[in-house]
Amino acid sequence: SATDVIGKTAAELDIWEDPAERQKLVDGIAEKGKIDNLEARFRLKDGRTITALMSTVLIRLNDRPHILTITRDISELKSAQREGEQLKTQLIQAQKMEAIGTLAGGIAHDFNNILGIIMGNTELVMEDIEPTNPSMENLEKVMVASYRAKEMINQLLRFSRQKDSEQKPIEL
């Protein structure tokens, strides 16, 4: 209220959260006679702090120096700016994840093609040799590992898709 502030200095009111910001104001007025758009944190009567933008000019009334100040609370604006920065960071992260998904899909398709050749040739060799051939056990291990690799590739492909897919059997 007016009775709370009239006749008191800012120092007496203890409104400056950071005394260095007050010193910027004092130095600017001493140097230029004014300050435009000084951003500072102020303490309110109830103890809360706000961010404000302050413009001040030195005037003379009855041959005595006075400062005329306009101070605007920009706390909501600063909060919106912080929120905007957070949203921007989240958007960049989402774009990176999308790029990783696209890359994973491309790599998975390439590996799938290579794995198809490995599995196809392994099956052909398994058909050409006798089941008692000692190499058959090794070829079966190649097929088991290939099926595991194929499942991993399918997981990568599901990850890289933009939409969830549903797998269901169909009658050919």
N, C-alpha and C positions, 0 to 999 in steps of 0.2 A: 504494500500500500504506500501511498505518498508519505504518510507519517513515518513509515519504516525507513525511507530513503532520503528524504529532504534533510539537507544539512550534513549528510554523512558522505565520506569518501568511499570509493570502491574497496580500498584497503580495510576501512572500518567495517564494511559490510561483509568482508571475507567472501566475495563472490567468485574470485579467480581460482579455478582448480589448480592451475599451474602458474606460479608467479613469473616464470619466464615469458609466458604469453602476455602478461600485463606489462612486463618490461619492454617487449616489442612495441606495444602500443605507445608507451611513454617515449621510447627512442624515436619512433616514427613521427610523433607529434612534434618533438623537439627539433627533428631534422627538417621535416617538410611542412609542418603545421597541420597535417591531416594524415589519416590512414583510411584506405579503402579496402573493404572486404577482408578484414582480419578474421580468420577462423580460430575460435578459442572455445575452451570448455568452461562453463560457468556453473557454480553451485547455487541451487535455488533455496528459498527459505525452508522448505521441507526436507532439505538434505540431498535431493536428487540432483544429478548433473545433466546438463544439456550441452549440445554443440550449437554454437551460434556464429553468425556472420556479423561482424561489427564494422561500421564505417563511422569515423570520428573526424571532426574538424575543430580547430581552435578558433574561438571567437572572443571578442572583447565586449563586455557590457559594463558601462560606467567606468571605463578604464581598468577593468579587472578581467584577467584571462579566465575563460570558461571553456569547457569542451562540450560540444553538441554531438550527441551520439545516437545513432540508429542501430539497434541490435535486433536481428531476426533469428528466431529459433529454427535451425535447420536439422534438428535431430532426426525427424522422419525422413528427410531427404537423404541424410547420411546412411540411415538404416536401409532405405530402398537401394542406395548405391551398393552397399555391402551385399544385400540379397541378390542384386543384379550380377555382381561379380561371382557369387557362389553359383548362380544359375549358369553363367557363362562357363565356369569351370566344369560343372556337371555336363553341359552340352559338349564341351571338348572331349571329356572322358567318354561320353556315349558315342561320339563320332569315332574315337580311337577304337572302342570296342566293336563298332560296326566294321571298321577297316580290318580289324583282326579276324572277325568272322568271315569276311569276304576272302581274306588271305588264306584262312584255314580251309575254306571251301575249295579254293583253287588247288591248294596243296593236296587236299584229300582226294580230289578227282585225279590228279596226277599219280598219286600213290596207288589209287584204285586200279588205274590202267596198268601200272607196273606189276601189281599183285595179281591181276588177271593173267598176265603172261606167265608169272611164276607158277600159279596154281594150275593153269591149263597144261603147261609143259610137264609139271610134276605128275598130273593125272595120266598124261600120255605115256610117260616112262613107266608108271605103275601098271598100266595095262600091258606093256610090252615085256615086262619081266615076270618071272615065276614068283608066286607068293612065298616060296621058301628062300628066295634070294636074300642074302644078308643085307642088301641095300634097301630092301622093302621097309624095314623098320625105320631107317633114316628118312626115307621118302614120306612115311606116315607122320613123322615128327615135323617135316617141312609143311605138310598139309594142316596139321593141328596149329602150328604157329601162324600159318597163312590165314586160317579162319579167325584166330584171335586178332590178327592185324586187320582183317576185314571188318570185324566188329568195332575196333578202334576208329577205323576210317568212317564207318557209319555214324559213330558218335560225333566225330568232327563235322560230318555233313549235316547232322541234325542241329548242331550248335551254330553252324554258319547260315542256316535258313532264317528268314525273317519271321516266318509263321511256324507255329507248332504243326507237326505232321502227324497223321494218324496212319498206322500200318494195320492193314487187315487183309486176310486171305481173300483171293478172288478165284473163281473157277475159270480156267482157261478154256 
